[in-house]
Amino acid sequence: MMTRAENNPSYPNLDILFGGYLNQDYHYHADSIEEIVSIYKNGITPEMRQSAIDEINRLAASCGENLDSAFYEKYGQDFNPKLWGHTTASFLDELKRLLSE
């Protein structure tokens, strides 16, 4: 069986975030994106945090106009930004902001 990291070798830190924190069981961690990202940040190194930001930038740049479908293909089984009041692009911007704090 392939793990998410094997499926998306270019995005290992995002795979951890979505596979382990921002998924259908998010409520076991916290109730808001801010709280969930804070828990994620506390469990990783500063280098991993920067790598996650870099991965967001790379994902957005490589997908361009197809960002919604590419994001859904990679992470849609675990997370839907629309359920949190975001577009894919606005969610990724918010994620970068939270990771940068």
C-alpha positions in Angstrom: 0.0 0.0 0.0 1.3 3.4 -0.9 1.4 6.2 1.6 0.3 9.7 0.8 4.0 10.8 0.9 4.8 8.2 -1.8 1.9 9.5 -3.8 3.0 13.2 -3.5 6.8 13.1 -3.0 7.0 16.9 -3.8 4.7 17.8 -0.9 5.8 15.7 2.2 5.1 18.4 4.7 1.6 19.2 3.3 1.0 15.4 3.3 1.7 15.4 7.0 -0.6 18.4 7.6 -3.5 17.1 5.6 -3.1 13.4 6.4 -2.6 13.9 10.1 -4.3 17.2 11.1 -6.6 18.8 8.5 -8.7 15.7 7.7 -12.1 14.3 8.4 -11.0 13.7 12.1 -9.8 17.3 12.7 -12.2 17.7 15.6 -10.0 15.3 17.7 -7.2 17.9 17.5 -9.1 21.2 17.7 -12.1 23.2 16.4 -10.5 25.8 14.1 -7.9 26.0 11.4 -5.8 28.3 13.5 -5.8 25.8 16.4 -5.1 22.8 14.1 -2.2 24.6 12.4 -0.8 25.7 15.8 -0.7 22.0 16.9 0.9 21.0 13.6 3.5 23.8 14.0 4.4 22.6 17.6 5.1 19.2 16.3 7.5 20.1 13.5 10.8 21.9 13.1 11.2 25.4 11.8 12.8 24.0 8.7 9.7 21.8 8.1 7.5 24.8 8.6 9.4 26.7 5.9 9.3 23.7 3.6 5.5 23.5 4.0 5.3 27.2 3.0 7.6 26.4 0.0 5.4 23.4 -0.9 2.3 25.6 -0.9 4.0 28.1 -3.2 5.2 25.3 -5.5 1.7 23.7 -5.6 0.0 27.0 -6.5 2.6 27.9 -9.1 2.6 24.5 -10.8 -1.2 24.2 -10.9 -2.1 27.7 -11.9 -5.7 27.8 -13.2 -6.2 24.1 -12.2 -5.4 24.7 -8.5 -8.9 23.6 -7.4 -8.9 20.3 -9.2 -5.2 19.6 -8.4 -5.8 20.3 -4.7 -8.9 18.1 -4.7 -7.1 15.3 -6.4 -4.3 15.4 -3.8 -6.1 16.2 -0.6 -9.9 16.3 -1.4 -10.5 13.0 0.4 -9.3 14.5 3.6 -10.1 18.2 3.4 -12.4 20.6 1.5 -11.6 24.4 1.9 -15.1 25.3 0.9 -16.4 23.7 4.1 -14.3 26.2 6.0 -15.5 29.2 4.0 -12.5 29.4 1.6 -11.6 28.9 -1.9 -8.5 26.7 -2.5 -6.4 29.8 -3.2 -7.6 31.7 -0.2 -7.2 28.7 2.1 -3.6 28.2 0.9 -2.9 31.9 1.5 -4.4 31.6 5.0 -2.3 28.5 5.6 0.9 30.3 4.6 0.0 33.2 6.9 -0.6 30.9 9.9 2.6 28.9 9.2 4.6 32.2 9.0 3.5 33.4 12.4 
